[in-house]
Amino acid sequence: KIVIMYYVYVLYSLKDHRLYKGYCSNIQKRFLRHNSGGNKSTAHRKPFVMVHIEQFENKTDALKRENYIKSPEGGSRLIEFLKSQKILTEDGKLNLSQW
């Protein structure tokens, strides 16, 4: 049996310093598509850095998680988590010392 994994991911735009949240089943292909301008909604915001990935065994759970981190509460918790991991600075910018 082939198992398809689903991913919720968070990208950081090096252009506008904002986060983009999404889900997919092929994380490498999706990341390359965002950075090549293949997505209309993000083409003007590239380049991106992948700052967070979560893996799920089914699409339903991935979609629930994506919807949550796109909500005001979930988005705030995500930002606090990324700050606690030193991925983002206290002012919400990418912590370049981590890279």
C-alpha positions as CSV (number, residue, x, y, z in Angstrom):
1,K,0.0,0.0,0.0
2,I,1.3,3.4,-1.0
3,V,1.0,6.0,1.8
4,I,0.6,9.6,0.8
5,M,1.7,12.1,3.4
6,Y,0.4,15.6,3.6
7,Y,2.3,18.6,4.8
8,V,1.4,22.0,6.3
9,Y,4.1,24.4,5.7
10,V,5.1,28.0,6.5
11,L,7.1,30.1,4.2
12,Y,8.7,33.4,5.0
13,S,8.9,36.0,2.2
14,L,12.3,37.7,2.0
15,K,10.6,40.4,-0.1
16,D,7.7,41.5,2.2
17,H,8.8,39.8,5.5
18,R,5.4,38.1,5.9
19,L,4.4,34.5,6.3
20,Y,2.6,32.3,3.8
21,K,0.8,29.2,5.1
22,G,-0.3,26.2,3.0
23,Y,-0.6,22.5,2.6
24,C,0.4,20.0,0.0
25,S,1.4,16.4,-0.6
26,N,4.8,17.1,-2.2
27,I,6.7,19.6,-0.2
28,Q,9.7,19.9,-2.4
29,K,7.7,20.4,-5.6
30,R,5.5,23.0,-3.8
31,F,8.4,24.9,-2.4
32,L,10.1,25.1,-5.9
33,R,6.8,26.2,-7.4
34,H,6.4,29.1,-4.9
35,N,10.0,30.2,-5.5
36,S,9.8,30.0,-9.3
37,G,6.7,32.2,-9.4
38,G,4.4,29.3,-10.4
39,N,1.7,30.4,-7.9
40,K,-0.2,33.5,-8.8
41,S,-1.0,34.3,-5.2
42,T,2.7,34.3,-4.1
43,A,4.7,35.1,-7.3
44,H,5.0,38.8,-6.4
45,R,6.3,37.9,-2.9
46,K,9.3,35.6,-3.8
47,P,11.9,34.5,-2.8
48,F,10.7,32.4,0.1
49,V,12.5,30.5,2.9
50,M,10.8,27.4,4.4
51,V,10.5,28.1,8.2
52,H,8.2,25.3,9.4
53,I,6.8,22.0,8.2
54,E,4.3,19.6,9.9
55,Q,3.6,16.1,8.5
56,F,0.1,14.4,8.5
57,E,-1.1,11.0,7.5
58,N,-4.3,12.3,5.9
59,K,-5.5,15.3,4.0
60,T,-8.3,16.1,6.5
61,D,-5.9,16.6,9.4
62,A,-3.6,18.7,7.3
63,L,-6.5,20.9,6.2
64,K,-7.7,21.3,9.7
65,R,-4.2,22.4,10.8
66,E,-3.8,24.7,7.9
67,N,-7.1,26.4,8.7
68,Y,-6.2,26.7,12.3
69,I,-2.8,28.4,11.6
70,K,-4.6,30.8,9.2
71,S,-7.0,31.8,12.0
72,P,-6.2,34.8,14.2
73,E,-5.6,32.6,17.3
74,G,-3.6,29.9,15.4
75,G,-1.6,32.5,13.5
76,S,-0.6,34.2,16.8
77,R,0.4,30.9,18.3
78,L,2.4,30.0,15.3
79,I,4.3,33.3,15.4
80,E,5.0,32.8,19.1
81,F,6.2,29.3,18.4
82,L,8.5,30.5,15.7
83,K,9.9,33.2,18.0
84,S,10.4,30.7,20.8
85,Q,12.4,28.6,18.4
86,K,14.5,31.6,17.4
87,I,13.3,31.3,13.8
88,L,11.7,34.8,14.0
89,T,13.0,37.7,16.0
90,E,10.9,39.5,18.5
91,D,9.7,41.9,15.9
92,G,8.6,39.1,13.6
93,K,11.5,39.2,11.1
94,L,13.5,36.2,10.0
95,N,16.3,35.6,12.4
96,L,19.2,35.6,10.0
97,S,21.7,34.4,12.6
98,Q,19.9,31.0,12.5
99,W,20.7,30.6,8.8
